[in-house]
Amino acid sequence: MPEGNRPESPGDELRAVRVAKWEALRAQGRDPFRLTRYPRTHTAAAVRQGWPGNAGESVRVAGRVTAMRLHGKIAFVDVRDESDRIQVVVRDVHPEAYATLEWLDLGDHVGVEGLVTATRRGEISVDAAAMELLTKSFRGLPDKWAGLKDIDLRYRQRYLDLIAHPAVRDVFRLRSDTVRALRDFLHGEGFMEVETPVLWPVAGGAEARPFVTHHNALDLTLYLRIAMELHLKRLVVGGFERVFEIGRVFRNEGISTRHNPEFTLLELYWAYVGYEEIMDLVERMLFHVVTRIAGRPVLEVGGRTLDFTPPYARVDFVERLQAAAGVDWFAVTTQAEALQAARRLGIRVDPQASRVQILDKIVAETVEPDLVQPTFLVHHPVEVSPLAKRRAADPRTTERFELFCAGRELANAFSELNDPVDQRRRFEAQQAERARGNLDMPEWDEDFLLALEHGLPPTGGLGVGVDRLVMLLADVPSIRDVILFPTMRPLG
């Protein structure tokens, strides 16, 4: 067995020794990989929580060996399961259990049966009467003290990250709790959860480049969805008045601390309401989720205190751009003028970008970073809102909002455009932009226009980036920290 608490590397140097132990066990007819189960009576946490009432009780626990210390005829083995760590005391008065130590290495899984006790130092333990090797680990654990410091390796081999850093497991438990809280809230509000296609002949509902695949049997080009929007609206046309979906969407775009090509989106649609009712819904939903996860409606994010108690501030898109950057969206009428405005502000943009893309980049650089407390940025121009209804007060703008927290976009919503004639014109404008080389513009979706002609009632829609919400709740800086297996460039 390893001497003392000597840390081991996850590399190859000890693999041959470990494999040799397994082969020797197999030759004796004791191959641990043939075992199919180990009935436990307690988790490690349950043993700890039951003390001292469970003193002297016989228990069966199982988990991964994370440390071993040998002192003469007694050994102390730390065994960790998902719930916690428990110390196992192995004495030579139980020769079969003690003999198992010869075959153990850090990272192995063991099952232990024994009495609950405590050492002289007060460490709650299981005094092993029997110990069984359940799985042989051919590779060692990450260094106990140094941990797993290579960030790239942590994302590529998330299983090692989860072993080495219990706080990482806590983030993903928080993620699971967050999704559950979102579902519980929406079910309580009378929404029905649905599932819509991931593969579709037309990728629409957002401005993003899709991933392309091919269906062999139909000889058909298909796209991974970039949004759920157009299918969910079809369901509202069909008579479902409150629907939502939480699922993966795919966008063939760059990778950053806020972007992963595969991410989780919540989309909902609610008939007979507009964007103002959706704003009220978002306030109630985030108050519910944050309070349930954090215990109060306040979060500490990046050293700043965010209060999710309604109501949230509402800021006009065009007015804030004018105040923050001195740019009047509607006065900038050409691509050259937009480029000039960006250069004046010191904002780097692609010289080939369109007028709208440049102005949108100026908004991202000058307006969004200052939206720290939960804030609704409202009334976006029609040009950046192809699926939103125009405002009666100013038809150049829309009944749309984006929610920002800590300078990050968290949600996007609007009163849905249900005029099939106006929608067709906007699709035509998108196709003209696509013909100029902007492949982020969606392709034509005639079936969706057909659905609109059957009558979409006044409807409010919402999209929430679940990953970004979890980033806020966990106070982590990168979307990779909240996605178990983020997209990575292959090695080699």
Sequence and secondary structure as in RCSB ss.txt:
>XXXX:A:sequence
MPEGNRPESPGDELRAVRVAKWEALRAQGRDPFRLTRYPRTHTAAAVRQGWPGNAGESVRVAGRVTAMRLHGKIA
FVDVRDESDRIQVVVRDVHPEAYATLEWLDLGDHVGVEGLVTATRRGEISVDAAAMELLTKSFRGLPDKWAGLKD
IDLRYRQRYLDLIAHPAVRDVFRLRSDTVRALRDFLHGEGFMEVETPVLWPVAGGAEARPFVTHHNALDLTLYLR
IAMELHLKRLVVGGFERVFEIGRVFRNEGISTRHNPEFTLLELYWAYVGYEEIMDLVERMLFHVVTRIAGRPVLE
VGGRTLDFTPPYARVDFVERLQAAAGVDWFAVTTQAEALQAARRLGIRVDPQASRVQILDKIVAETVEPDLVQPT
FLVHHPVEVSPLAKRRAADPRTTERFELFCAGRELANAFSELNDPVDQRRRFEAQQAERARGNLDMPEWDEDFLL
ALEHGLPPTGGLGVGVDRLVMLLADVPSIRDVILFPTMRPLG
>XXXX:A:secstr
   TT    SSSTTHHHHHHHHHHHHHTT  GGG      S  HHHHHHHTTTTTT EEEEEEEEEEEEEETTEE
EEEEE SS EEEEEEETTSHHHHHHGGG  TT EEEEEEEEEE TT  EEEEEEEEEEEE  SS    TTT    
HHHHHHTHHHHHHH HHHHHHHHHHHHHHHHHHHHHHHTT EE    SEESS  SSSS   EEEETTTTEEEEE 
S SHHHHHHHHHTT SEEEEEEEEE     BTTB SEEEEEEEEEET  HHHHHHHHHHHHHHHHHHHHSSSEEE
ETTEEEE  S  EEEEHHHHHHHHHS  TTT  SHHHHHHHHHHTT    TTS HHHHHHHHHHHHTGGG  SSE
EEE  BGGG TTB B SS TTBBSEEEEEETTEEEEEEEEB   HHHHHHHHHHHHHHHHTT TTS    HHHHH
HHHTT  SEEEEEEEHHHHHHHHHT S GGGTSSS       
